[in-house]
Amino acid sequence: MPFVRSLKARALHLLSQREHSRAELERKLKPHEDVPGELAQALDDLQARDFINDGRAIESVINHRARKVGGARLKQELAAKGLGGEAVGLALAALKDSELDRARAVWLHKFGQRPQDPREHAKQTRFLLNRGFAAEVVSQVLR
């Protein structure tokens, strides 16, 4: 007979690997729920014990990804993890001042030299825009 882990054990296993939002855990663990309401109860218990903390999940994503991507991409990634609202807005606003420096660092790592022709300029622009940097920041970097 195969070993069956409880929903709480599965959630703790996922949380031991990295921070997860409650919405992420619900999405990942829903297929394993046998009794309706069991998952919500397990997640409520973990949240009450501060194992699940959306604020920490936001910080984790921002600390891990902010060096490589811009504010728009971070917002998109946080939304995909079920995180949103005022806490995300405040965290992204705090990063707004460093967006130009972060974009320059990403551009320098990838290209290292100014575009020599319009085709190369378009390529570098697309790269930075796809990374989620604002258009005005991209134009400043490529000037």
C-alpha positions in Angstrom: 0.0 0.0 0.0 1.5 3.4 -1.0 2.3 6.0 1.6 -0.2 8.8 1.6 0.8 12.2 3.0 -1.7 14.5 4.6 -2.5 17.8 3.0 -0.8 19.6 5.9 2.4 17.5 5.4 2.3 18.2 1.6 1.9 21.9 2.3 4.8 21.9 4.8 6.9 20.1 2.2 6.2 22.7 -0.4 6.8 25.5 2.2 10.2 24.0 3.2 11.4 24.5 -0.4 10.4 28.1 -0.7 7.7 30.6 0.3 4.3 30.0 -1.2 1.2 32.2 -1.1 -2.0 30.7 0.2 -3.5 30.8 -3.3 -0.5 28.9 -4.7 -0.8 26.2 -2.1 -4.6 25.9 -2.7 -3.9 25.4 -6.5 -1.2 22.8 -5.9 -2.9 20.8 -3.2 -6.5 20.9 -4.5 -6.1 17.7 -6.5 -5.1 15.9 -3.3 -8.1 17.0 -1.3 -10.4 14.0 -0.5 -12.9 15.7 1.8 -14.3 19.1 0.9 -13.1 21.7 3.3 -10.1 19.7 4.5 -7.7 21.8 2.5 -9.0 25.1 3.8 -8.8 23.9 7.3 -5.2 22.7 6.9 -4.2 26.0 5.3 -6.0 28.0 8.0 -4.1 26.1 10.6 -0.8 26.7 8.9 -1.6 30.4 8.4 -2.6 30.8 12.0 0.9 29.4 12.9 2.5 31.9 10.4 3.9 29.1 8.2 1.9 30.8 5.3 2.5 34.5 5.1 1.7 36.3 1.9 4.0 39.2 3.0 7.0 36.9 3.1 6.0 35.4 -0.2 6.0 38.9 -1.8 9.4 39.7 -0.3 10.8 36.4 -1.5 9.7 36.9 -5.1 10.9 40.5 -5.1 14.3 39.6 -3.5 14.8 36.7 -5.9 13.6 38.3 -9.2 14.1 42.1 -8.9 17.7 42.0 -10.1 16.6 40.5 -13.4 13.2 42.0 -14.2 11.3 45.2 -14.1 8.3 46.3 -12.2 5.7 45.2 -14.8 7.1 41.7 -14.9 7.3 41.5 -11.1 3.7 42.5 -10.8 2.7 39.9 -13.4 4.7 37.1 -11.6 3.2 38.1 -8.2 -0.3 38.0 -9.7 0.3 34.6 -11.1 1.1 33.4 -7.6 -2.2 34.8 -6.3 -0.6 37.8 -4.7 -2.0 41.3 -5.1 -3.4 44.3 -3.4 -1.9 47.0 -1.3 1.1 45.0 -0.1 2.2 44.3 -3.7 1.7 47.9 -4.6 3.9 49.1 -1.7 6.6 46.6 -2.5 6.7 47.6 -6.2 6.6 51.3 -5.4 9.7 50.8 -3.2 11.5 49.3 -6.2 10.6 52.2 -8.6 13.6 54.3 -7.6 16.1 51.5 -8.5 14.4 50.5 -11.8 16.9 52.5 -14.0 19.9 51.0 -12.2 18.5 47.5 -12.4 17.7 47.9 -16.1 21.2 49.2 -16.8 22.7 46.2 -15.0 20.6 43.7 -16.9 21.4 45.5 -20.2 25.1 45.6 -19.4 25.2 41.9 -18.6 23.4 40.9 -21.8 24.8 43.3 -24.3 27.6 45.5 -22.9 27.7 47.9 -25.8 25.4 50.5 -27.4 23.4 49.4 -30.4 25.3 50.0 -33.7 22.3 50.1 -36.0 18.5 50.4 -35.8 18.0 46.6 -35.9 20.3 46.1 -32.9 18.5 49.0 -31.1 15.2 47.3 -31.7 16.5 44.0 -30.4 17.9 45.6 -27.2 14.7 47.5 -26.7 12.5 44.4 -27.1 14.7 42.5 -24.6 14.4 45.1 -21.9 10.7 45.6 -22.5 10.1 41.9 -22.3 11.9 41.8 -19.0 9.2 44.2 -17.7 11.1 47.5 -17.6 9.1 50.7 -18.4 9.5 52.2 -21.8 11.0 55.5 -20.5 13.6 53.5 -18.5 14.5 51.5 -21.6 15.0 54.7 -23.6 17.2 56.1 -20.9 19.3 53.0 -20.8 19.8 52.9 -24.5 20.7 56.6 -24.8 
